[in-house]
Amino acid sequence: MSIKRRLFYIVKYSFIVYSVYYIVGTLVLRLLKFFVKPDDKLILFSSFGGRKFDDSPKVLYELMLKDKRFGDYKLIWAFTNPDEVELSEDRKIKCDTLNYYVTALKARAWITNSSIERGLSFKGKNTFYFNTWHGTPLKKMGADISIDNQSFKSKAKNCYDVFLVQGEYEADIFSRVFTIEREKIRLIGLPRNDILIQYTNKYQLELREKLGIPVGKKVILYAPTFREYEKTEDLECKLTVPMNLEYWKERLGMDYILLFRAHYEVAKSMEITDDDFVREMSAYPQLEDLMIVSDMLVSDYSSIFFDYSVMHKPMYCFAYDYERYASERGMYFDIRDYISATDNEVDLLSMLTKGNDFEAQEKSNVFQKKYVTAYGLATKLSIDIIAKEMGLFVSVPKQHI
């Protein structure tokens, strides 16, 4: 394990160490704030704590670059490894550096899908904190779970000015677990998902060609989540799926392509070798592309079910370890009650090869109507909310439900 990762683990899971980190770090940054001049035309972006250049923050960033209202704004991204991101040097900074904290203190707005404050508390009154979040929770989270020594939840406060959701179900959860006032929760959907209902057949065909998917083959997207209780020697989450890819290829190889997309926490632990049937896509930057080219989804307890449901395609739950997962991690509801589900790969492959599975598709439709009620205009609505806060001219269209 690297020294940096070991220190991160100690800070996160040792209550005493984290408490010292929080108190000292917060105090230093609040004092530093008096020496930093605010910049009303600086916006700081971050995705998944600086690990990614994607998701809803990137969608908003790309539209802002084209929006004349933000023509003279400085749009800066924070990354844990900025050298790995293809972005001009004047548009990116490194997380956990003095420059990062100074930039955060100067910025008029923070746009993220996770957090900017790095477990501390230093947001200024004039800083507009816009959180898109990164998925609808199926697994219990925040104050709803009890994990030994999860020290962050005992100190860091959530000072969001806007928090996006795509349904009342998650609005209730986030309001409770993050102690967010309901008026700050905006039911407009997630910007990253707009493309899922806006794409054309031409765009889908172009993506299939780009990804090298043979004409006529159906595409299965398999996107499992991680298990916190399964870790490698380096304390990274891992995933052990009871699936025989040779058996899958034998059953499906003639007519299907399998796109394997693991959760970012476990992608490194997977050992998938690409061939003419399976493609390892965990490092592919745009998950939405994979959702668009696929004909069906297989997952387990991932929030991807909520996002995928707006496309009204068949969805399947491969719940091979449901009892253990529900016991150790906690679930808000039994996903098997809503999605076509099984606990073994033989039955799963039988489901996948049904052809037009109208039952699975109808379940997907019902699931969407229950849990995802706002979608399609989140990007435009978000930009207008931000523009209004910046004092720029806005024209907000009616919400699409």
Buried (B, 14 or more C-beta within 10 A) or exposed (E): EEEEEEEBBEBBBBEEBBEEBBEEBBEEBBEBBEEBEEBEBBBBBBBBBBBBBBBBBBBBBEBBEEBEBBEEBBBBBBBBEBEEBEEEEEBBBBBEEEEBBBBBBBBBBBBBBBBBBBBBBBBBEEBBBBBBBBBBBBBBBBEEBEEEEBBBEEBBEBBBBBBBBBBBBBBBBBBEBBEBEEEBBBBBBBBBBBBBBEBEEEBBEEBBEEBEBEEEBBBBBBBBBBBBEBBEEEEBBBBEBEBEBEEBBEBBBEEBBBBBBBBBBBBBBBEBEEEEBBBBBBEEEBBBBBBBBBBBBBBBBBBBBBBBBBBBBBBBBBBBBBEEBBEEBBBBEBBEEBBBBBBEBEBBBEBBEEEEBEEBBEBBEEBBEEBBBBBBBBBBBBBBBBBEBBEBEBEBEEBBE
